[in-house]
Each structure stands twice: as C-alpha cells, then as structure tokens.
Amino acid sequence: MKPGRNDPCPCGSGRKYKSCCLGRDAAKAVRGRQVAPAPGAIDARQLVAMFHVGRHPELESLLRVLIERAPHSGFLWGLFGATMQAQGKDGLPALQRATTLSPDDFDAQAALGRVFIERGLFEEAVASFSRALAIQPENQGAQIALGDALRLLGRFEEAEVCLRGVLRSAPDSAELLVCLSDTLGELGRVSEAEAFSRRATQIAPAYAAAHFCLGNILCKSARFDEAKDSFVAALQVAPEYVPALDNLGNVLQETGNLVKAEECYRRALQLAPAHANASANLGRLLVDQSRFIEAEACYRDALKTQPENAEILERLGGVLVELGRLKDAENCYLQVLDAQPDRATARLALATAVLPVIAQTSEETASVAASFARSLDTLSGWLHADPGRQIRTADLASAQQPFFLAYRDGNHVDLLSRYGDLIAECLPSHAALSCPPRARIRLLVVSHHVRRHSVWDIVLRGLLLHLDRTRFEVFLYHLGNAEDEETAFARSQLDGWRDRHTIGDASGWLAAAAEDCPDVIFYPEIGMSSICYFLAAHRLAPLQVASWGHPITTGLASIDLFLSGELLEPADADTHYRERLIRLPGTGCCTSFLPVTAEPIPDVEAAVLGLDGPRFVIAQRAIKFDPDDDEVYARIAVATGPSVFILLRDPICPWATDQVMVRLESAFRRHGLDPTRHLVVIPWLSPGKFLALLDLCDVFLDCPVFSGYTTAWQAIHRGLPIVAIEGSYMRQRLAAGLLRKAGLSSTVASSADDYIGIATRLAEECRDPDRRKAIRAEVLAAASSVDGDISVVRSFERCLVSELAACRKRPERRIELGSSERASG
C-alpha cells in the first residue's frame, strides 16, 4: 500500500512521506540514469537535492525556466510533476508528459501510478505500474504497488496472486504485509488478514500504516474497542496520519461517541482539507444528528475532490430530501444512474424521493400516492428487466425508506406492500426454520431506539418490565448507537443483548439472528430505519410481529401480526394492514410515567405573556401539519378571539416549520386575522422545559392527520386538556384513544367542526382561573388510569403463545423467489 503524499513515511521517521522518503525516491529515480546536464550551472543531482530538502517553491520556479529551454526533457517534466505534488498542486499533467517523452523511464511510470492512486484512478494506476514492471520486472516496490492498485480496483484475487509472488522474496516487508492483509480482508479471510497485519506491527512497530491496517481488519470483525486501540497506536506514531484519524472517527461514531468522532473528522480536515473520506464521514455523523445543512456542506466539499463518487452523491441526495429539495435530490440520484444504471441504492432512493417531507397545498398532498405509485412502476420495471440481477446485502440494508408516506392521508397498504414485495424479491430464499426445543419461548426484540424515545417510553419499556420470564426468554438487538440510562436499564432486564459495539453491518445482524434462533421476533417500529426494515423483510423466526412505533402497516409479507390497541383502531381497520391485525386491550401499551422535573423557560414566557387570550399549544413536528388543517386553526382563532397558538420549531427539519408558518399566516390573513397577534414559534425544548410549556398553556391541540401519543401522554400527566379527533386510520387516532382510556372522551371530536367547537369551549372556560384549575385537576386525576395496564402484557403473551403454536403446526416456512435469487453477499 503505497503511502500518499501526506501520509506518514513508511520508514518510521514520523515525518510525512512528501518530506521524507518521497524525496529520496526522486533522488533514486535519477541515480543510474543517463541525464543530460540541466541548462546553466545546475545539474540533475542539484535539482534532486533541492527537492530532497523541501525547497519546492524555489525548485518549481527554476524548473519552469528549465523546461522552457528543454521542453522535451522527460526528466525535467517528471521532477516538475513530483515537485507540484509535493506542494499539494496538480502534478499529474507533468508526469503524464514525462512518461510520453520517456516511455521507458521506470521511475516516471511508477510515480505516475502513485498519483493515479491518490486521485482514485485505479485502472490508470494498474496500467502505469504494469508498464513500469515491463521495464523492471523484478522491482518489488512496483509489484507491491500493482497488487495494491488491483485491490483498490476490486480485483482481489489478482491482487493476492501478485502480492504473494513478492512475499516469497520479501517476507519481512511491512508494506507488503499490510497490502496483503488489506487484500485478504476484502476477500473475507479476516483471520489470515489479521495475522499478516499483526506481523507487520511486530516487524515495524513505528510503521503507522501497519497499525492502521490492523484497525481496519478488526473493524471487519466488529471488534471496535480493539480497532480503536489500533488507530490510536497509529496516531501515536504519526499524529497527523489523516486516514487513521478518519477511521478512528468512524469507530467512535459507530459506538456512540459522537463528540469525539466529530473532533477526529474535523482534525483530519484541518490537516487535509481536501480529504474526501473525512468530509463524507463527517457528513454522515451530522446526518445522524439531523444537522442537515452542515451535512450538505460536507458532502459538497467531498465532491469537489471526488465529483463522481456515487456513494457521496447518494448521501447528498438523502440530505436534500430532508431539506425539502426533492428536485435537487432527484438530480443527484439521476447523476449516479447516468454513470451506473444498475446501482440499486440509487434506484431505491429515487423511488422514495417523490415523497415530500411536508406538502404545501392540498393538491400536493392528494398527488403523493399517485406519484409514489409511478415511481414503484419504474423501480419494478428496472428490477424485472434483468432476472439475474444481483443486489448486494449492504445495498439493501441501506435503502431509503418510504417513511414520509405515512404523513399523507389515505390507506397506503397497497403501496407499502408493493414496495415491500420489491425489496423481498431482492432477498435470497432461506433454509427452512427449525428452532430447537426450549423450556421458554425465545423472544427477540429488534429496535433502533432503546433509550429515552417515544418507542421505548410507550411501546417497549413496560412490556419488558412486566413480561412473564418463566415463559419467555428475552433477547434484544439495539440497532442504534445512542445510549443513556434507559439503555443500561434495558440491558439489565434481558437474557441476551447485542448492539453495535460488537456487530458492524447487516450481515452481522443476520448471522446473529441465525445463531440466536428466536422463536418470535418483535419489531416495535418498522419503517423508521433502513437496517430494521431490512431485517424485518427476512424470515428469521417462525413468528414475526410488528407494533405501532411507526403507526402504519409495514407492507411486508414477512411480518405475520400487527399489534395495535382496541381504542386506536376503527371498525374497518383490518383493511389497513397487510399483516393480521391484533387489537390488544386499551391502546396496546403498558406505560409507566418516568419522573422529569420541569425546568424554567423564561424566554418562552416572555414571548407568550405579551399576547392576549388563551394559549393553545400544537406540540408536534412540522411534518404532521397537513395543509387541510390550516383553516381549522384559523377558525379556532376566529371563534376564540384574542388567543395564542404556540408551535415548536422542528428539531430535524427546522426549514419545514418556516414553510408551515407561511401557510398558517396565509390562512389567518384570509380570515381577517393578524398572524403576529396569534402565532408564536419557539425552539424545540428539552423534556424538562417541555413540561414547563405544558404548564404555561391552556389547551393542547392534537394534529388531525397524524396524531401524537407521547406528547398527549405527557400533557395528561401535567393536567392539560387535549382536543383530538378520531380520523379514519390508527395514526390519526392515537391521542383520541389515549383520551378514551383516561375517561376523557368529551374532548374527542368526530369532525373538524366538532374539533373547533371543543377547542373554543375549552379556551373560553380557561379564561376563568377557577374553571381552568378545575379542568386541569380533572385531567391530572385521570392520568394514572393510562399507565400500568398489565392486561396488555398478558394479552401480548397469550397472543404470542397461541400464534407460535399455530405456526409450528403449519409447514416450515421459507421465502421463495421463484426462478432466481437476486441478492449477493
């Protein structure tokens, strides 16, 4: 693995290669070569000496003069190219000119190959090193460089043959051992790769690239703590080793240390501003933190160096979707497909890019389903055009999800089923499932949110706490990298635990499931993360069950049951699910309110107290605000008179809040209202500050098109009256179901007019301080009735026991794809 210009020198000096042996390599290129004396008093040896001592700007100026005098000197052009490279300038044209003038110059060909490697032009690098070896067939350095270029080109078997040929004559070359280790790692022979890289670190403990290589191999085995130590060892030898900083950031990000990871990426970019990998990895970290504007800048910086990098273009497209710039996102995906028409990830991303984060008009809302249907037609046409098409596991595991479809009104079971079937067609068929007999049913829970999060607080925590452990053995896969005290609590409740500290990719999760062999898998929130959806699309257990952490059908044929609540579903709800719908008691969850202390919000109070009238709070993300509901809020303001409507700026898509506000302001003006007297946007609040906001407000307005269970649950526990509407689908009935469970159905509306009437009545009653106090006391008194519903857990247990018994009586399952298997490793 030939070092880059700014990498630590392989000799172990600790200096950068450009300031150390790169100069000696240039000097070596001159020795033994017949070179005409340079014009003037300076000869070739003096020029090389200037290069060696780092007098690059001076040498560049001199070479420009000399080349004008001797434009056909391959030596001068070669040295000029090396000098430009050493200064971070573009030396490629000069080196290409050198090899044209002196095609039999071994050193010029080898130097050109190294520049091609730095540029990511691996085919060209292979050609250059091959020409160099045609001149000097026994040159070990060129043989190693050719093997590494073949590896980078993906020709791993050829690379291994090339490198093993050198190994016989140079068994103690640390550079060779590192290249061979990298190649074997790509071939999946991780144990062999680790042995070679460890040997390299023993032979050359001051060779940073050896420690770096070992860290990479350990990452392939998901041994992230050991990998971190190797990257740290590389940086101790060479503190400015940019690739080690970058990959240390990757390990830290993977294991949830996002602050330290960001420090690594930014330090790498300080040292090498054009380092595309560090820019791209920093962008990925920023996406994980929903810092999309910063992420866009990082990806665009990376594309300056690698403008045709498909992965970075796809990531940029995903960010642009989150920023609401769907046309720009589409252009990114089309740019990828122009170069790589069969790139599956870009095809999948393009299909879901028609789903807007928010809709600006009712017409746009109404058109979304049809647009997505056309995208699925296109995706299906591409997929079925080549029955033998292979799609990598990693590509499927990172596919974009049709997440935003749930925020558009309508029954989307057909669309989500079509999408699910297209994904399933890309998966290989599985061997028949056969779980060993056990005293207890092994239940595997797979979730991305085992921490303080709505999925954990509402769906999972109470279930795990009260499940009958004499009947169930519980394993949990935590797919996310965010952890807190609730993560530690969850781990303490389980028989088996796996997380991203030990599993690094989709294949690792599949292997873990095969090893653990669960009887039942419970997915509380399918559709919110790519890896979770990917796993759920497989048949990994006899019985597979979903719940309403993402409150819409999964559309997957591999999911047998959808667990909801009897108070959440309308009478015709069975037609909304591909899965068989199971109505658990109440709202289908067993919650326990976790104590949080309210924190002062003086800035919010100052903004609100200057406005007259009752205070309504609409405490949802902007994606839940449908254009059809803008008029509803304006009509409430008309009926109430002086009043305040408080919105919270979306923490993930703050730009979307601005667009919602433009819509709301327009609606209020249409009704003759001054928006500045009614509408207030405040920052998204921490849990403690949010409780203080609920105390400050008079009425909680649930969003009609996409209800909020967690925020309503919190509002009840602060005694805040809630106005909700029972829509046609479960995702529109969450708060209404909670109110019915609490015995507070008098504020559940059956229509928009009813919703407006209830909100207006509550606002009027709250003008009277005594009545306001009484209303809040009534709501607070009902709060205890919504928690601790153990009957949900018992019903959950009975459901799994009976359904699993029924599964075992049926023929063993497999996923059949017909005549072909589309997935590849």
VENMO-V773707 format. One line per field, one symbol per residue. ss: DSSP state (A for helix, B for strand, O for the rest). A space follows every 10 residues. Layout:
# VENMO-V773707
ss: ???
This chain:
# VENMO-V773707
ss: OOOOOOOBOO OOOOOBAAAO AAAAAAAAAA OOOOOOOOOO OOOAAAAAAA AAOOOAAAAA AAAAAAAAAO OOOAAAAAAA AAAAAAOOOO OAAAAAAAAA AOOOOAAAAA AAAAAAAAAO OAAAAAAAAA AAAAAOOOOA AAAAAAAAAA AAOOOAAAAA AAAAAAAOOO OOOAAAAAAA AAAAAAOOOA AAAAAAAAAA AAAOOOOAAA AAAAAAAAAA OOOAAAAAAA AAAAAAAOOO OAAAAAAAAA AAAAOOOAAA AAAAAAAAAA AOOOOAAAAA AAAAAAAAOO OAAAAAAAAA AAAAAOOOOA AAAAAAAAAA AAOOOAAAAA AAAAAAAAAO OOOAAAAAAA AAOOOOOOOO OAAAAAAAAA AAAAAAAAAA AAAAAOOOOO BBAAAAAOOO OOAAAAAOOO OOAAAAAAAA AAAAAOOOOO OOOOOOOOOO BBBBBBBOOO OOOAAAAAAA AAAAAAOOOO OBBBBBBBOO OOOOAAAAAA AAOOOBBBOO OOOOOAAAAA AAAAAAOOOB BBBOOOOOOA AAAAAAOOOO OOBBBBBOOO OOOOOOOOOO BBBBBOOOOO OOAAAAOOOB BBBBOOOOOO OOOOOOOOOO OAAAAAAAAO OOOBBBBBOO OAAAOOAAAA AAAAAAAAAA OOBBBBBBOO OOOAAAAAAA AAAAAAAAAA OOOOAAAOBB BBOOOOAAAA AAAAAAOOBB BOOOOOOOAA AAAAAAOOOO BBBBBOOOOA AAOAAAAAAA AAOOAAABBO OAAAAAAAAA AAAAAOOOAA AAAAAAAAAA AAAAAAOOOA AAAAAAAAAA AAAAAAAAAO OOOOOOOOOO OOBBO
